[in-house]
Amino acid sequence: MAVDPRDELWSAAFDTWYDSYYEEIVSESLIAKWLRLDDITRVAVAVTAGGSAIAGLALWKQPEFAWLWPIIATVGAFLAIVTEKLAVSFKLRDHGDTMRAFSALRIELDTFMYRMRIDPNFDIARFTDELVAFRKRFAESYLRVKSDSLLTTRLQRKCQAELNQRLASEGKLE
């Protein structure tokens, strides 16, 4: 039995769309994790900085809390150093760029697949060329993805499950 090239194009487009969506969700999850660390660090630095030092002095006058201020100040300084050394702001920018690239690709592939549905007799050669261009963009975007210490197997599984749940709720995954 001959394989319909339109079915093969659809399948390849869906796979690229799915992979793009997955990478988008991974980037989104990593941004959330790095933002949490950045937010905690900013609060800790703000609490222990300049004007907030007065609050620390107030704690020094309370003998039962005198031990607390050095710990708060040390944690704040430690978080500031760690955040700087881990280049959190660069990671946030990189993951944001990655998320936007895969999101744009996913949306364009969505439109591409709608066009396939609207015209089931679409021109195979033209759509093959378009799909090849999408695959090339996917590969280029994927090659720009930077490794990240927060991207664990557990997070990957969580992102995969989230994607499958989103697609199932939209009726796009059987």
Buried (B, 14 or more C-beta within 10 A) or exposed (E): EEEEEBEEBBEBBBEBBBBBBBBBBBBBBBBEBBBEBBEBBBEBBEBBEEEBEEEBEEBEEEEEEEEEBEEBBEBBEEBBEEBEEBEBEEBBEBBBBBBEBBBBBBBBBBEBBEEBEEEEEBEEEEBBEBBEEBBEBBEEBBEEBEEBEBBEEEBEEBBEEBBBEEBEEEEBEE
